[in-house]
Amino acid sequence: MESTQFNKCRISVFKNGDHTVSCVLLLCHSSLEELMKDIAILLNVAKISLLFNNHGALIRDIQVIRDEDVVYAAAVATELFEANLTVGRTCLAKTRNLEWITLNIGGYRVTTTKDTLTTKEPGSMLARMFSQADDNTWLSRVDETGAYLIDRNGLYAAPIINYLRHGQLILDDSINPAGVLEEAKFFGITSILPQLEQLVQMNVKPTDYTPINRQQMSLSLMTTPASCELRCQGLNFSGADLSKLDLRFVNFKCANLVNTNLAGANLSNANFERAEMSNSILDGANMMGAKLLCAQLEGASMKGCNFEDPAGSRANMEGANLKHVNLEGSHMAGVNLRVATLKNSKLRNCDLRGAVLAGADLENCDLTGCDLQEANLRGANLEGAAFAMMLNALHMSQTLR
């Protein structure tokens, strides 16, 4: 395997003839023109027309620029190379002092600079290795080519070297984050540990959208302290069996919970804002204080759910899509259902005392046997709604705008 697959070029840019104006940038451009536009912005000049290398040669192709190159930017198309030689030699000397280093990590060879290995994580093992005043300390640990030998897995170490270069964790689809985590611990790269530990717990790579199953979710619950919020925002749980789990205070905002089984789960104070929960099963779930603002619950089964909190914390379902939802027998006293859509839903025998249904769409809803005492129905669409066998008579004041 070639080490170049993990490389990104970092270049130092000076304004032609003036070494007091400079910048460092990551070379991720597709053309020389695009690069010159970015350099002009960073150097605060109107336009860059020419680029020279440190020998004064004109650069005509972006592909000739290499990692750690020094580039001089000229603002005028006819401008000649005018780098200050004294300062230029100093800059080149500093560049050479970066000391290109080749590592042989378990047979995997990678070339980088001393600066990369020592700057970002000064307390790491790599920084201590190459910050020694006497480099002869490690001469006995080199191979026949002079590469420093490290008895670890190079495949898993490569993303760590890359992280030290540009500060981003990038994992190839074939790389297990657990292996990278072990190498990060060995090398002492502490700043990357939380991100890797989270990936290992969820067993999800940054570009992996495979649904999270019950085992993975249970592991996350067990490894997250009760005092910390478990953030599952935007994650995919579609089709998962999460029934009877203690999911209090979990953040499921914008998560995919389509066809998910949450029956009997403790969902009190959980956040399902804008979550996709169509056809999910929540029968018998504890929903006290749950947030379901604008959640998509069409076709969900929510029979016998408990939304009523004796302490007064109301569940919020404002603007939720509850078309064709079965809420039969649920305790919903004080629930906020303002402007929610409950068209063709079943709410038979629900306790809706003091519930806020102002502006809600209750067309063709079955409200047979419901308790609507002091419920706010002002501006609600009651066309075709069934109110038979109600526990308390519905007063006109409850429906008037």
Contacts in CASP RR format, 6 or more apart in sequence:
PFRMAT RR
TARGET T0000
AUTHOR 0000-0000-0000
METHOD contacts of the structure
MODEL  1
MESTQFNKCRISVFKNGDHTVSCVLLLCHSSLEELMKDIAILLNVAKISL
LFNNHGALIRDIQVIRDEDVVYAAAVATELFEANLTVGRTCLAKTRNLEW
ITLNIGGYRVTTTKDTLTTKEPGSMLARMFSQADDNTWLSRVDETGAYLI
DRNGLYAAPIINYLRHGQLILDDSINPAGVLEEAKFFGITSILPQLEQLV
QMNVKPTDYTPINRQQMSLSLMTTPASCELRCQGLNFSGADLSKLDLRFV
NFKCANLVNTNLAGANLSNANFERAEMSNSILDGANMMGAKLLCAQLEGA
SMKGCNFEDPAGSRANMEGANLKHVNLEGSHMAGVNLRVATLKNSKLRNC
DLRGAVLAGADLENCDLTGCDLQEANLRGANLEGAAFAMMLNALHMSQTL
R
1 108 0 8 1.000
1 155 0 8 1.000
3 108 0 8 1.000
3 109 0 8 1.000
3 110 0 8 1.000
3 111 0 8 1.000
3 158 0 8 1.000
6 110 0 8 1.000
6 158 0 8 1.000
6 159 0 8 1.000
6 161 0 8 1.000
6 162 0 8 1.000
6 170 0 8 1.000
7 67 0 8 1.000
7 162 0 8 1.000
7 165 0 8 1.000
8 26 0 8 1.000
8 27 0 8 1.000
8 28 0 8 1.000
8 67 0 8 1.000
8 162 0 8 1.000
8 165 0 8 1.000
8 166 0 8 1.000
9 26 0 8 1.000
9 27 0 8 1.000
9 65 0 8 1.000
9 66 0 8 1.000
9 67 0 8 1.000
9 68 0 8 1.000
9 69 0 8 1.000
10 24 0 8 1.000
10 25 0 8 1.000
10 26 0 8 1.000
10 27 0 8 1.000
10 67 0 8 1.000
10 68 0 8 1.000
10 165 0 8 1.000
10 166 0 8 1.000
11 24 0 8 1.000
11 25 0 8 1.000
11 27 0 8 1.000
11 65 0 8 1.000
11 67 0 8 1.000
11 68 0 8 1.000
11 69 0 8 1.000
11 70 0 8 1.000
11 71 0 8 1.000
12 22 0 8 1.000
12 23 0 8 1.000
12 24 0 8 1.000
12 68 0 8 1.000
12 69 0 8 1.000
12 70 0 8 1.000
12 71 0 8 1.000
12 91 0 8 1.000
12 95 0 8 1.000
13 22 0 8 1.000
13 23 0 8 1.000
13 24 0 8 1.000
13 25 0 8 1.000
13 39 0 8 1.000
13 42 0 8 1.000
13 43 0 8 1.000
13 70 0 8 1.000
13 71 0 8 1.000
13 72 0 8 1.000
13 73 0 8 1.000
14 21 0 8 1.000
14 22 0 8 1.000
14 70 0 8 1.000
14 71 0 8 1.000
14 72 0 8 1.000
14 73 0 8 1.000
14 83 0 8 1.000
14 91 0 8 1.000
15 21 0 8 1.000
15 22 0 8 1.000
15 43 0 8 1.000
15 45 0 8 1.000
15 72 0 8 1.000
15 73 0 8 1.000
15 75 0 8 1.000
16 50 0 8 1.000
16 52 0 8 1.000
16 72 0 8 1.000
16 73 0 8 1.000
16 74 0 8 1.000
16 75 0 8 1.000
16 79 0 8 1.000
16 81 0 8 1.000
16 82 0 8 1.000
16 83 0 8 1.000
17 72 0 8 1.000
17 82 0 8 1.000
17 83 0 8 1.000
17 84 0 8 1.000
18 84 0 8 1.000
19 83 0 8 1.000
19 84 0 8 1.000
19 87 0 8 1.000
19 88 0 8 1.000
19 91 0 8 1.000
21 43 0 8 1.000
21 44 0 8 1.000
22 43 0 8 1.000
23 39 0 8 1.000
23 42 0 8 1.000
23 43 0 8 1.000
25 38 0 8 1.000
25 39 0 8 1.000
25 42 0 8 1.000
26 166 0 8 1.000
27 35 0 8 1.000
27 62 0 8 1.000
27 65 0 8 1.000
27 67 0 8 1.000
29 35 0 8 1.000
29 38 0 8 1.000
29 62 0 8 1.000
30 62 0 8 1.000
31 62 0 8 1.000
32 51 0 8 1.000
32 59 0 8 1.000
32 60 0 8 1.000
32 61 0 8 1.000
32 62 0 8 1.000
35 51 0 8 1.000
35 62 0 8 1.000
36 47 0 8 1.000
36 48 0 8 1.000
36 49 0 8 1.000
36 51 0 8 1.000
36 73 0 8 1.000
37 48 0 8 1.000
39 48 0 8 1.000
39 51 0 8 1.000
39 71 0 8 1.000
39 73 0 8 1.000
40 46 0 8 1.000
40 47 0 8 1.000
40 48 0 8 1.000
40 73 0 8 1.000
43 73 0 8 1.000
45 73 0 8 1.000
45 75 0 8 1.000
46 75 0 8 1.000
47 75 0 8 1.000
48 73 0 8 1.000
48 74 0 8 1.000
48 75 0 8 1.000
49 74 0 8 1.000
49 75 0 8 1.000
49 76 0 8 1.000
49 77 0 8 1.000
49 79 0 8 1.000
50 58 0 8 1.000
50 73 0 8 1.000
50 74 0 8 1.000
50 76 0 8 1.000
50 77 0 8 1.000
50 79 0 8 1.000
51 58 0 8 1.000
51 59 0 8 1.000
51 71 0 8 1.000
51 72 0 8 1.000
51 73 0 8 1.000
51 74 0 8 1.000
52 58 0 8 1.000
52 59 0 8 1.000
52 71 0 8 1.000
52 72 0 8 1.000
52 74 0 8 1.000
52 81 0 8 1.000
52 83 0 8 1.000
53 59 0 8 1.000
53 69 0 8 1.000
53 70 0 8 1.000
53 71 0 8 1.000
53 72 0 8 1.000
54 69 0 8 1.000
54 70 0 8 1.000
54 71 0 8 1.000
54 72 0 8 1.000
54 83 0 8 1.000
54 88 0 8 1.000
54 91 0 8 1.000
54 92 0 8 1.000
56 72 0 8 1.000
56 81 0 8 1.000
56 83 0 8 1.000
59 65 0 8 1.000
59 71 0 8 1.000
65 71 0 8 1.000
68 95 0 8 1.000
68 98 0 8 1.000
68 113 0 8 1.000
70 91 0 8 1.000
70 92 0 8 1.000
70 95 0 8 1.000
72 81 0 8 1.000
72 83 0 8 1.000
74 81 0 8 1.000
97 114 0 8 1.000
98 113 0 8 1.000
98 114 0 8 1.000
98 115 0 8 1.000
99 113 0 8 1.000
99 114 0 8 1.000
99 130 0 8 1.000
100 111 0 8 1.000
100 112 0 8 1.000
100 113 0 8 1.000
100 114 0 8 1.000
101 111 0 8 1.000
101 112 0 8 1.000
101 113 0 8 1.000
101 114 0 8 1.000
101 117 0 8 1.000
101 130 0 8 1.000
101 148 0 8 1.000
102 109 0 8 1.000
102 110 0 8 1.000
102 111 0 8 1.000
102 145 0 8 1.000
102 146 0 8 1.000
102 147 0 8 1.000
102 148 0 8 1.000
103 109 0 8 1.000
103 110 0 8 1.000
103 111 0 8 1.000
103 112 0 8 1.000
103 147 0 8 1.000
103 148 0 8 1.000
103 150 0 8 1.000
103 161 0 8 1.000
104 142 0 8 1.000
104 143 0 8 1.000
104 145 0 8 1.000
104 147 0 8 1.000
104 148 0 8 1.000
104 149 0 8 1.000
104 150 0 8 1.000
105 150 0 8 1.000
105 152 0 8 1.000
105 153 0 8 1.000
105 154 0 8 1.000
105 157 0 8 1.000
106 149 0 8 1.000
106 150 0 8 1.000
106 151 0 8 1.000
106 152 0 8 1.000
106 153 0 8 1.000
106 154 0 8 1.000
107 154 0 8 1.000
108 153 0 8 1.000
108 154 0 8 1.000
108 155 0 8 1.000
108 157 0 8 1.000
108 158 0 8 1.000
109 147 0 8 1.000
110 154 0 8 1.000
110 157 0 8 1.000
110 158 0 8 1.000
110 161 0 8 1.000
112 161 0 8 1.000
112 164 0 8 1.000
112 165 0 8 1.000
114 130 0 8 1.000
116 161 0 8 1.000
116 164 0 8 1.000
116 165 0 8 1.000
117 126 0 8 1.000
117 127 0 8 1.000
117 129 0 8 1.000
117 130 0 8 1.000
117 164 0 8 1.000
118 126 0 8 1.000
118 127 0 8 1.000
118 130 0 8 1.000
118 131 0 8 1.000
119 127 0 8 1.000
120 163 0 8 1.000
120 164 0 8 1.000
120 167 0 8 1.000
120 191 0 8 1.000
121 127 0 8 1.000
121 164 0 8 1.000
121 188 0 8 1.000
121 189 0 8 1.000
121 190 0 8 1.000
121 191 0 8 1.000
122 131 0 8 1.000
123 188 0 8 1.000
124 187 0 8 1.000
124 188 0 8 1.000
124 189 0 8 1.000
124 190 0 8 1.000
125 186 0 8 1.000
125 187 0 8 1.000
125 188 0 8 1.000
126 164 0 8 1.000
126 187 0 8 1.000
129 138 0 8 1.000
129 148 0 8 1.000
132 138 0 8 1.000
138 148 0 8 1.000
141 148 0 8 1.000
141 149 0 8 1.000
142 148 0 8 1.000
142 149 0 8 1.000
143 149 0 8 1.000
150 157 0 8 1.000
152 183 0 8 1.000
152 186 0 8 1.000
152 187 0 8 1.000
153 179 0 8 1.000
153 183 0 8 1.000
154 183 0 8 1.000
155 175 0 8 1.000
156 175 0 8 1.000
156 176 0 8 1.000
156 179 0 8 1.000
156 180 0 8 1.000
156 182 0 8 1.000
156 183 0 8 1.000
157 183 0 8 1.000
157 187 0 8 1.000
159 169 0 8 1.000
159 170 0 8 1.000
159 171 0 8 1.000
159 172 0 8 1.000
159 175 0 8 1.000
159 180 0 8 1.000
160 180 0 8 1.000
160 183 0 8 1.000
160 184 0 8 1.000
160 187 0 8 1.000
160 189 0 8 1.000
160 192 0 8 1.000
162 168 0 8 1.000
162 170 0 8 1.000
163 169 0 8 1.000
163 170 0 8 1.000
163 189 0 8 1.000
163 192 0 8 1.000
164 189 0 8 1.000
169 192 0 8 1.000
169 195 0 8 1.000
169 196 0 8 1.000
169 206 0 8 1.000
170 206 0 8 1.000
171 177 0 8 1.000
171 180 0 8 1.000
171 199 0 8 1.000
171 205 0 8 1.000
171 206 0 8 1.000
173 205 0 8 1.000
173 207 0 8 1.000
173 208 0 8 1.000
175 205 0 8 1.000
177 196 0 8 1.000
177 199 0 8 1.000
177 200 0 8 1.000
177 205 0 8 1.000
178 200 0 8 1.000
180 196 0 8 1.000
181 193 0 8 1.000
181 196 0 8 1.000
181 197 0 8 1.000
181 199 0 8 1.000
181 200 0 8 1.000
184 190 0 8 1.000
184 192 0 8 1.000
184 193 0 8 1.000
184 196 0 8 1.000
185 193 0 8 1.000
199 205 0 8 1.000
199 206 0 8 1.000
201 216 0 8 1.000
201 219 0 8 1.000
201 220 0 8 1.000
201 223 0 8 1.000
202 212 0 8 1.000
202 216 0 8 1.000
202 220 0 8 1.000
202 235 0 8 1.000
203 216 0 8 1.000
204 210 0 8 1.000
204 212 0 8 1.000
204 216 0 8 1.000
204 235 0 8 1.000
209 236 0 8 1.000
210 236 0 8 1.000
211 236 0 8 1.000
211 237 0 8 1.000
211 238 0 8 1.000
211 239 0 8 1.000
211 240 0 8 1.000
211 256 0 8 1.000
212 232 0 8 1.000
212 235 0 8 1.000
212 236 0 8 1.000
212 237 0 8 1.000
212 240 0 8 1.000
213 240 0 8 1.000
213 241 0 8 1.000
214 240 0 8 1.000
214 241 0 8 1.000
214 242 0 8 1.000
214 245 0 8 1.000
217 237 0 8 1.000
217 240 0 8 1.000
217 242 0 8 1.000
217 245 0 8 1.000
218 245 0 8 1.000
220 230 0 8 1.000
220 232 0 8 1.000
221 230 0 8 1.000
221 245 0 8 1.000
221 246 0 8 1.000
221 247 0 8 1.000
224 230 0 8 1.000
229 249 0 8 1.000
229 250 0 8 1.000
229 251 0 8 1.000
230 249 0 8 1.000
230 250 0 8 1.000
230 251 0 8 1.000
231 251 0 8 1.000
232 250 0 8 1.000
232 251 0 8 1.000
232 252 0 8 1.000
232 255 0 8 1.000
233 251 0 8 1.000
233 252 0 8 1.000
233 253 0 8 1.000
233 254 0 8 1.000
233 255 0 8 1.000
234 252 0 8 1.000
234 253 0 8 1.000
234 254 0 8 1.000
234 255 0 8 1.000
234 256 0 8 1.000
235 252 0 8 1.000
235 255 0 8 1.000
235 256 0 8 1.000
236 255 0 8 1.000
236 256 0 8 1.000
237 252 0 8 1.000
237 255 0 8 1.000
237 256 0 8 1.000
237 257 0 8 1.000
237 260 0 8 1.000
238 256 0 8 1.000
238 257 0 8 1.000
238 258 0 8 1.000
238 259 0 8 1.000
238 260 0 8 1.000
239 258 0 8 1.000
239 259 0 8 1.000
239 260 0 8 1.000
239 261 0 8 1.000
240 257 0 8 1.000
240 260 0 8 1.000
240 261 0 8 1.000
241 260 0 8 1.000
241 261 0 8 1.000
242 260 0 8 1.000
242 261 0 8 1.000
242 262 0 8 1.000
242 265 0 8 1.000
243 261 0 8 1.000
243 262 0 8 1.000
243 263 0 8 1.000
243 264 0 8 1.000
243 265 0 8 1.000
243 281 0 8 1.000
244 263 0 8 1.000
244 264 0 8 1.000
244 265 0 8 1.000
245 265 0 8 1.000
245 266 0 8 1.000
246 265 0 8 1.000
246 266 0 8 1.000
247 262 0 8 1.000
247 265 0 8 1.000
247 266 0 8 1.000
247 267 0 8 1.000
247 270 0 8 1.000
248 266 0 8 1.000
248 267 0 8 1.000
248 268 0 8 1.000
248 269 0 8 1.000
248 270 0 8 1.000
249 268 0 8 1.000
249 269 0 8 1.000
249 270 0 8 1.000
250 267 0 8 1.000
250 270 0 8 1.000
250 271 0 8 1.000
251 270 0 8 1.000
251 271 0 8 1.000
252 270 0 8 1.000
252 271 0 8 1.000
252 272 0 8 1.000
252 275 0 8 1.000
253 271 0 8 1.000
253 272 0 8 1.000
253 273 0 8 1.000
253 274 0 8 1.000
253 275 0 8 1.000
254 273 0 8 1.000
254 274 0 8 1.000
254 275 0 8 1.000
255 272 0 8 1.000
255 275 0 8 1.000
255 276 0 8 1.000
256 275 0 8 1.000
256 276 0 8 1.000
257 272 0 8 1.000
257 275 0 8 1.000
257 276 0 8 1.000
257 277 0 8 1.000
257 280 0 8 1.000
258 276 0 8 1.000
258 277 0 8 1.000
258 278 0 8 1.000
258 279 0 8 1.000
258 280 0 8 1.000
259 278 0 8 1.000
259 279 0 8 1.000
259 280 0 8 1.000
260 277 0 8 1.000
260 280 0 8 1.000
260 281 0 8 1.000
261 280 0 8 1.000
261 281 0 8 1.000
262 280 0 8 1.000
262 281 0 8 1.000
262 282 0 8 1.000
262 285 0 8 1.000
263 281 0 8 1.000
263 282 0 8 1.000
263 283 0 8 1.000
263 284 0 8 1.000
263 285 0 8 1.000
264 282 0 8 1.000
264 283 0 8 1.000
264 284 0 8 1.000
264 285 0 8 1.000
264 286 0 8 1.000
265 282 0 8 1.000
265 285 0 8 1.000
265 286 0 8 1.000
266 285 0 8 1.000
266 286 0 8 1.000
267 282 0 8 1.000
267 285 0 8 1.000
267 286 0 8 1.000
267 287 0 8 1.000
267 290 0 8 1.000
268 286 0 8 1.000
268 287 0 8 1.000
268 288 0 8 1.000
268 289 0 8 1.000
268 290 0 8 1.000
268 309 0 8 1.000
269 288 0 8 1.000
269 289 0 8 1.000
269 290 0 8 1.000
269 291 0 8 1.000
269 313 0 8 1.000
270 290 0 8 1.000
270 291 0 8 1.000
271 290 0 8 1.000
271 291 0 8 1.000
272 290 0 8 1.000
272 291 0 8 1.000
272 292 0 8 1.000
272 295 0 8 1.000
273 291 0 8 1.000
273 292 0 8 1.000
273 293 0 8 1.000
273 294 0 8 1.000
273 295 0 8 1.000
274 293 0 8 1.000
274 294 0 8 1.000
274 295 0 8 1.000
274 296 0 8 1.000
275 292 0 8 1.000
275 295 0 8 1.000
275 296 0 8 1.000
276 296 0 8 1.000
277 295 0 8 1.000
277 296 0 8 1.000
277 297 0 8 1.000
277 300 0 8 1.000
278 296 0 8 1.000
278 297 0 8 1.000
278 298 0 8 1.000
278 299 0 8 1.000
278 300 0 8 1.000
279 298 0 8 1.000
279 299 0 8 1.000
279 300 0 8 1.000
280 297 0 8 1.000
280 300 0 8 1.000
280 301 0 8 1.000
281 300 0 8 1.000
281 301 0 8 1.000
282 300 0 8 1.000
282 301 0 8 1.000
282 302 0 8 1.000
282 305 0 8 1.000
283 301 0 8 1.000
283 302 0 8 1.000
283 303 0 8 1.000
283 304 0 8 1.000
283 305 0 8 1.000
284 302 0 8 1.000
284 303 0 8 1.000
284 304 0 8 1.000
284 305 0 8 1.000
284 306 0 8 1.000
285 302 0 8 1.000
285 305 0 8 1.000
285 306 0 8 1.000
286 305 0 8 1.000
286 306 0 8 1.000
287 305 0 8 1.000
287 306 0 8 1.000
287 307 0 8 1.000
287 315 0 8 1.000
288 306 0 8 1.000
288 307 0 8 1.000
288 308 0 8 1.000
288 309 0 8 1.000
288 313 0 8 1.000
288 315 0 8 1.000
289 307 0 8 1.000
289 309 0 8 1.000
289 313 0 8 1.000
289 314 0 8 1.000
289 315 0 8 1.000
289 316 0 8 1.000
290 307 0 8 1.000
290 315 0 8 1.000
290 316 0 8 1.000
291 315 0 8 1.000
291 316 0 8 1.000
292 315 0 8 1.000
292 316 0 8 1.000
292 317 0 8 1.000
292 320 0 8 1.000
293 316 0 8 1.000
293 317 0 8 1.000
293 318 0 8 1.000
293 319 0 8 1.000
293 320 0 8 1.000
294 318 0 8 1.000
294 319 0 8 1.000
294 320 0 8 1.000
294 321 0 8 1.000
295 317 0 8 1.000
295 320 0 8 1.000
295 321 0 8 1.000
296 320 0 8 1.000
296 321 0 8 1.000
297 320 0 8 1.000
297 321 0 8 1.000
297 322 0 8 1.000
297 325 0 8 1.000
298 321 0 8 1.000
298 322 0 8 1.000
298 323 0 8 1.000
298 324 0 8 1.000
298 325 0 8 1.000
299 323 0 8 1.000
299 324 0 8 1.000
299 325 0 8 1.000
299 326 0 8 1.000
300 322 0 8 1.000
300 325 0 8 1.000
300 326 0 8 1.000
301 325 0 8 1.000
301 326 0 8 1.000
302 325 0 8 1.000
302 326 0 8 1.000
302 327 0 8 1.000
302 330 0 8 1.000
303 326 0 8 1.000
303 327 0 8 1.000
303 328 0 8 1.000
303 329 0 8 1.000
303 330 0 8 1.000
304 327 0 8 1.000
304 328 0 8 1.000
304 329 0 8 1.000
304 330 0 8 1.000
304 331 0 8 1.000
305 327 0 8 1.000
305 330 0 8 1.000
305 331 0 8 1.000
305 332 0 8 1.000
306 330 0 8 1.000
306 331 0 8 1.000
307 314 0 8 1.000
307 315 0 8 1.000
307 330 0 8 1.000
307 331 0 8 1.000
307 332 0 8 1.000
307 333 0 8 1.000
307 334 0 8 1.000
307 335 0 8 1.000
308 331 0 8 1.000
308 332 0 8 1.000
308 333 0 8 1.000
308 334 0 8 1.000
308 335 0 8 1.000
308 351 0 8 1.000
309 315 0 8 1.000
314 334 0 8 1.000
314 335 0 8 1.000
314 336 0 8 1.000
315 332 0 8 1.000
315 334 0 8 1.000
315 335 0 8 1.000
315 336 0 8 1.000
316 335 0 8 1.000
316 336 0 8 1.000
317 335 0 8 1.000
317 336 0 8 1.000
317 337 0 8 1.000
317 340 0 8 1.000
318 336 0 8 1.000
318 337 0 8 1.000
318 338 0 8 1.000
318 339 0 8 1.000
318 340 0 8 1.000
319 337 0 8 1.000
319 338 0 8 1.000
319 339 0 8 1.000
319 340 0 8 1.000
319 341 0 8 1.000
320 337 0 8 1.000
320 340 0 8 1.000
320 341 0 8 1.000
321 340 0 8 1.000
321 341 0 8 1.000
322 337 0 8 1.000
322 340 0 8 1.000
322 341 0 8 1.000
322 342 0 8 1.000
322 345 0 8 1.000
323 341 0 8 1.000
323 342 0 8 1.000
323 343 0 8 1.000
323 344 0 8 1.000
323 345 0 8 1.000
324 343 0 8 1.000
324 344 0 8 1.000
324 345 0 8 1.000
325 342 0 8 1.000
325 345 0 8 1.000
325 346 0 8 1.000
326 345 0 8 1.000
326 346 0 8 1.000
327 345 0 8 1.000
327 346 0 8 1.000
327 347 0 8 1.000
327 350 0 8 1.000
328 346 0 8 1.000
328 347 0 8 1.000
328 348 0 8 1.000
328 349 0 8 1.000
328 350 0 8 1.000
329 348 0 8 1.000
329 349 0 8 1.000
329 350 0 8 1.000
329 351 0 8 1.000
330 347 0 8 1.000
330 350 0 8 1.000
330 351 0 8 1.000
331 350 0 8 1.000
331 351 0 8 1.000
332 350 0 8 1.000
332 351 0 8 1.000
332 352 0 8 1.000
332 355 0 8 1.000
333 351 0 8 1.000
333 352 0 8 1.000
333 353 0 8 1.000
333 354 0 8 1.000
333 355 0 8 1.000
334 352 0 8 1.000
334 353 0 8 1.000
334 354 0 8 1.000
334 355 0 8 1.000
334 356 0 8 1.000
335 352 0 8 1.000
335 355 0 8 1.000
335 356 0 8 1.000
336 355 0 8 1.000
336 356 0 8 1.000
337 355 0 8 1.000
337 356 0 8 1.000
337 357 0 8 1.000
337 360 0 8 1.000
338 356 0 8 1.000
338 357 0 8 1.000
338 358 0 8 1.000
338 359 0 8 1.000
338 360 0 8 1.000
339 358 0 8 1.000
339 359 0 8 1.000
339 360 0 8 1.000
340 357 0 8 1.000
340 360 0 8 1.000
340 361 0 8 1.000
341 360 0 8 1.000
341 361 0 8 1.000
342 360 0 8 1.000
342 361 0 8 1.000
342 362 0 8 1.000
342 365 0 8 1.000
343 361 0 8 1.000
343 362 0 8 1.000
343 363 0 8 1.000
343 364 0 8 1.000
343 365 0 8 1.000
344 363 0 8 1.000
344 364 0 8 1.000
344 365 0 8 1.000
345 365 0 8 1.000
345 366 0 8 1.000
346 365 0 8 1.000
346 366 0 8 1.000
347 365 0 8 1.000
347 366 0 8 1.000
347 367 0 8 1.000
347 370 0 8 1.000
348 366 0 8 1.000
348 367 0 8 1.000
348 368 0 8 1.000
348 369 0 8 1.000
348 370 0 8 1.000
349 368 0 8 1.000
349 369 0 8 1.000
349 370 0 8 1.000
350 367 0 8 1.000
350 370 0 8 1.000
350 371 0 8 1.000
351 370 0 8 1.000
351 371 0 8 1.000
352 367 0 8 1.000
352 370 0 8 1.000
352 371 0 8 1.000
352 372 0 8 1.000
352 375 0 8 1.000
353 371 0 8 1.000
353 372 0 8 1.000
353 373 0 8 1.000
353 374 0 8 1.000
353 375 0 8 1.000
354 373 0 8 1.000
354 374 0 8 1.000
354 375 0 8 1.000
354 376 0 8 1.000
355 372 0 8 1.000
355 375 0 8 1.000
355 376 0 8 1.000
356 375 0 8 1.000
356 376 0 8 1.000
357 375 0 8 1.000
357 376 0 8 1.000
357 377 0 8 1.000
357 380 0 8 1.000
358 376 0 8 1.000
358 377 0 8 1.000
358 378 0 8 1.000
358 379 0 8 1.000
358 380 0 8 1.000
359 378 0 8 1.000
359 379 0 8 1.000
359 380 0 8 1.000
359 381 0 8 1.000
360 377 0 8 1.000
360 380 0 8 1.000
360 381 0 8 1.000
361 380 0 8 1.000
361 381 0 8 1.000
362 377 0 8 1.000
362 380 0 8 1.000
362 381 0 8 1.000
362 382 0 8 1.000
362 385 0 8 1.000
363 381 0 8 1.000
363 382 0 8 1.000
363 383 0 8 1.000
363 384 0 8 1.000
363 385 0 8 1.000
364 383 0 8 1.000
364 384 0 8 1.000
364 385 0 8 1.000
365 384 0 8 1.000
365 385 0 8 1.000
365 386 0 8 1.000
366 385 0 8 1.000
366 386 0 8 1.000
367 385 0 8 1.000
367 386 0 8 1.000
367 387 0 8 1.000
367 390 0 8 1.000
368 386 0 8 1.000
368 387 0 8 1.000
368 388 0 8 1.000
368 389 0 8 1.000
368 390 0 8 1.000
369 388 0 8 1.000
369 389 0 8 1.000
369 390 0 8 1.000
369 391 0 8 1.000
370 387 0 8 1.000
370 390 0 8 1.000
370 391 0 8 1.000
371 390 0 8 1.000
371 391 0 8 1.000
371 392 0 8 1.000
372 390 0 8 1.000
372 392 0 8 1.000
372 394 0 8 1.000
372 398 0 8 1.000
373 391 0 8 1.000
373 392 0 8 1.000
374 398 0 8 1.000
375 398 0 8 1.000
376 398 0 8 1.000
377 394 0 8 1.000
377 398 0 8 1.000
377 399 0 8 1.000
378 398 0 8 1.000
378 399 0 8 1.000
378 400 0 8 1.000
378 401 0 8 1.000
379 399 0 8 1.000
379 401 0 8 1.000
380 399 0 8 1.000
382 399 0 8 1.000
387 394 0 8 1.000
END
